[in-house]
Amino acid sequence: MGFRVQVLSTIRRGLVSAIILSLPVLAQAQNISQPAIKLIGKMEQGALLRGSVTPGSQLMLDGRAIQVSAEGNFAFGFERESPLNHTLSVTYPDGHVATQQLNIAERQYRISSVNGISKKIMEPDPKDVARAAEDSKMVKAARARTSEESGFASDFIWPLTGRISGVYGSQRIYNGKAGNPHYGVDIAAKTGTVVVAPAAGVVSLAVPDMFYSGGTMIIDHGYGVSSTFLHLSKLYLKPGTRVKQGQPVAEVGATGRANGPHLDWRINWYQMRLDAATVVPAMKDALKTAQN
């Protein structure tokens, strides 16, 4: 049996414009209406969605088990080139099962071409490649954590406010060869600008000198959701440190391979790279709030 889907628009805490999908379910064997599943987020490629369901329920997305907290909270995401059709199913504590097709929107990304790039840049030194590979292993290990931190379920805030200088999903073609897509949202700011935690969690990685990303910090928000900050000039905290939302954690810089001082903020659901801008209000709204 499928869900009956009701789509609502709301503003949470006066900041975040979100979509809430209420999915009430009628039990198969009895004429009893199950409590609704709620999803909060954007139904589009690259988005992180968070939600709640009856505690004790089991959730599956396209056959993949989704971890549900004791309070019934959960999260999942749709990657950059995600298919547009997905199947969400829930098994309630009483054994009843219901499914629903989720149809998400396709996104268009900024694609640009750059020619005349030197061979040195196109073919980096093998030692640099090896170092970057070791950095990548540490980052993947931090993002693979499965913890019961609850920060992911709260409203997120921007780690700082400013001009957006880079967006998620954009990609450059270098000398006719496609480069890796950009998976962060870049916020231009002066070196030394304070970066705060967008949600509560635990620092799972803090390295001051990674090859590509320079000063790098990852905060585990729980249930596979993490924030990554790149190009930092100073890191305030060590791995294992618990942080509150809004707590200063680092400073903006231009370390690693950066063209200028800025914060590259990334959101992951485990290894899935998602758009951090899908969990916060539009920057113009955040700036208005900061000024009030």
C-alpha positions in Angstrom: 0.0 0.0 0.0 1.3 3.5 -0.8 1.4 6.7 1.1 -0.9 9.6 0.5 1.4 12.5 0.0 0.6 16.0 1.1 3.1 18.7 0.3 3.2 21.8 2.5 5.4 24.9 2.6 6.6 26.3 5.9 9.2 28.6 7.5 11.0 27.0 10.4 12.1 29.4 13.1 11.4 32.3 10.7 14.5 31.3 8.7 14.4 28.2 6.7 11.9 27.8 3.9 11.4 24.1 3.6 9.1 21.5 2.1 7.5 19.1 4.5 6.0 15.9 3.0 3.3 14.4 5.3 2.9 10.8 4.4 0.0 9.3 6.4 -0.4 5.6 6.0 -3.5 3.4 6.2 -2.7 0.0 7.8 -3.2 -2.9 5.4 -5.2 -5.2 7.7 -7.0 -2.7 9.8 -8.7 0.6 9.2 -6.1 2.4 11.4 -4.2 5.4 10.3 -0.5 5.3 11.1 1.3 8.5 12.2 2.8 10.5 9.3 6.3 10.4 8.1 7.7 13.9 7.7 10.5 14.9 5.3 12.1 18.3 5.5 14.3 19.5 2.6 14.3 20.1 -1.1 13.2 17.3 -3.4 16.0 17.7 -5.9 19.4 16.3 -6.9 22.1 17.2 -4.4 19.8 17.7 -1.5 20.0 16.4 2.1 16.6 15.5 3.5 15.9 14.9 7.1 12.7 13.6 8.7 10.9 11.7 11.4 8.9 8.6 11.7 7.3 6.6 14.4 10.1 5.4 16.8 10.9 1.8 16.3 10.1 1.9 12.5 12.4 0.5 9.9 13.1 2.7 6.8 14.4 1.8 3.4 15.3 4.0 0.4 15.7 2.1 -2.9 16.4 -1.0 -0.9 19.1 0.6 1.4 18.4 0.6 5.1 18.2 4.1 6.6 19.3 4.4 10.2 16.5 5.8 12.5 17.3 7.2 15.9 15.5 6.2 19.1 13.4 9.4 18.7 12.5 8.4 15.1 14.7 10.9 13.3 16.7 10.1 10.2 18.5 11.6 7.2 19.3 10.7 3.6 20.5 12.4 0.4 20.3 12.5 -3.3 23.6 12.8 -5.1 24.6 15.3 -7.8 23.5 13.0 -10.7 20.9 11.0 -8.8 18.1 9.3 -10.7 14.9 11.2 -10.5 12.7 8.4 -9.1 13.1 6.7 -5.8 11.2 4.3 -3.6 10.8 5.0 0.1 9.3 2.2 2.3 8.6 2.0 6.0 7.9 -0.9 8.3 6.0 0.3 11.3 6.5 -1.3 14.8 3.3 -3.2 14.4 4.6 -4.9 11.2 2.6 -2.9 8.7 4.5 -1.9 5.5 3.9 1.0 3.2 5.8 2.4 0.2 5.9 5.6 -1.8 7.6 6.8 -4.9 9.6 10.0 -4.4 10.1 12.1 -7.6 12.9 14.6 -7.4 13.8 17.6 -9.6 16.7 17.6 -12.0 19.2 20.4 -11.5 21.2 22.3 -14.0 24.8 23.0 -13.0 27.3 25.6 -14.1 29.7 24.2 -16.7 32.6 26.3 -18.1 35.7 25.7 -20.2 39.2 26.8 -19.5 42.0 26.3 -22.1 45.7 27.0 -22.0 46.3 25.2 -18.6 50.0 24.3 -18.2 51.1 20.7 -18.2 52.4 21.0 -14.7 48.9 21.7 -13.4 47.3 19.1 -15.6 49.8 16.5 -14.6 50.8 17.1 -10.9 53.9 15.6 -9.3 53.4 11.9 -8.3 54.5 12.8 -4.7 51.7 15.3 -4.5 49.3 12.8 -5.9 50.3 10.2 -3.3 50.0 12.8 -0.5 46.5 13.8 -1.7 45.5 10.1 -1.7 46.5 9.8 1.9 44.5 12.9 2.8 41.5 11.4 1.0 41.7 8.2 3.1 41.5 10.2 6.3 38.6 12.2 5.0 36.7 9.1 3.9 37.3 7.5 7.2 35.9 10.5 9.1 32.8 10.6 6.8 32.2 6.9 7.3 31.4 7.3 10.9 28.0 6.1 12.2 27.2 7.9 15.4 24.1 8.7 17.4 24.8 12.4 17.6 21.5 14.3 17.2 22.7 17.6 15.8 21.7 16.6 12.2 18.0 16.7 13.2 18.0 20.4 14.1 17.8 23.5 11.9 21.3 24.3 10.5 22.8 27.8 10.4 25.4 29.2 8.0 29.0 28.8 9.5 29.5 32.4 8.4 27.8 34.9 6.2 29.1 36.7 3.1 29.3 36.7 -0.7 28.8 33.3 -2.3 31.8 32.8 -4.6 31.3 29.2 -5.6 28.3 26.8 -5.8 27.7 23.1 -5.5 27.8 21.0 -8.7 29.7 23.5 -10.9 32.3 22.0 -13.1 35.1 23.1 -15.4 36.5 21.6 -18.5 40.3 22.0 -18.5 42.0 21.8 -22.0 39.0 19.8 -23.1 39.2 17.4 -20.1 36.4 17.4 -17.5 37.6 18.3 -14.0 35.9 17.1 -10.8 32.7 18.9 -9.9 32.8 21.3 -7.1 31.0 19.8 -4.1 31.0 22.8 -1.7 29.5 26.2 -1.3 32.2 28.9 -1.2 31.8 31.9 1.0 34.3 34.7 0.4 35.7 36.2 3.6 38.9 37.7 4.9 41.6 35.5 6.4 40.9 35.1 10.1 37.1 35.4 9.8 35.6 33.1 12.5 33.8 30.0 11.3 31.1 28.5 13.6 29.5 25.1 13.8 26.3 25.0 11.7 24.9 22.3 14.0 26.0 20.4 17.1 28.3 17.5 16.8 31.7 16.1 17.4 34.9 17.0 15.6 36.0 13.9 13.7 38.9 15.3 11.7 41.2 18.3 12.2 44.3 18.6 9.9 46.0 21.9 9.4 47.9 21.1 6.1 46.2 18.8 3.6 47.6 19.1 0.1 44.5 20.3 -1.8 42.2 21.5 1.0 44.8 23.0 3.4 43.4 23.4 6.9 40.6 20.9 7.0 38.0 20.1 9.7 35.0 17.7 9.7 32.2 17.8 12.3 30.1 14.7 12.7 26.4 15.7 13.2 25.2 12.1 13.6 23.5 9.4 11.5 25.9 9.9 8.6 25.6 13.7 8.3 28.8 15.7 8.5 30.1 19.2 7.7 33.6 19.7 6.1 35.4 23.0 6.2 38.3 23.6 3.8 41.2 26.1 3.3 41.2 27.1 7.0 44.0 29.3 8.4 43.5 28.2 12.0 41.7 25.3 13.7 40.5 25.8 17.2 39.6 22.2 18.1 41.0 18.7 18.1 39.3 15.5 17.1 36.9 14.2 19.7 35.8 17.7 20.8 32.1 18.1 21.2 30.7 21.3 19.8 27.5 23.3 20.1 25.7 25.0 17.3 27.1 28.5 16.7 30.4 27.7 18.6 33.6 29.1 17.0 35.6 26.2 15.5 38.1 27.7 13.1 39.2 30.7 10.9 38.9 31.3 7.2 42.1 31.1 5.1 43.5 30.4 1.7 45.5 27.3 2.6 46.0 24.3 0.2 45.0 24.9 -3.4 42.9 28.1 -3.0 42.9 31.2 -5.2 42.0 33.5 -2.3 40.6 33.5 1.2 37.2 31.8 1.5 35.4 29.0 3.3 34.5 25.9 1.3 31.7 24.3 3.3 30.5 20.8 2.4 27.8 18.5 3.6 28.0 14.8 3.3 25.7 11.9 4.1 28.4 9.3 4.6 30.4 9.4 1.4 27.6 11.0 -0.6 28.5 14.6 -1.5 25.5 17.0 -1.1 24.8 20.7 -1.3 25.2 22.5 2.0 22.9 25.2 0.7 20.0 22.8 0.9 20.0 22.8 4.7 20.1 26.5 5.4 18.1 29.6 4.5 19.1 31.6 1.3 22.2 33.7 2.1 20.2 36.9 1.5 17.8 35.8 4.3 20.7 34.8 6.6 22.3 38.2 6.1 19.0 40.0 6.9 18.7 37.9 10.1 22.4 38.6 11.1 21.8 42.4 10.7 18.6 42.4 12.8 
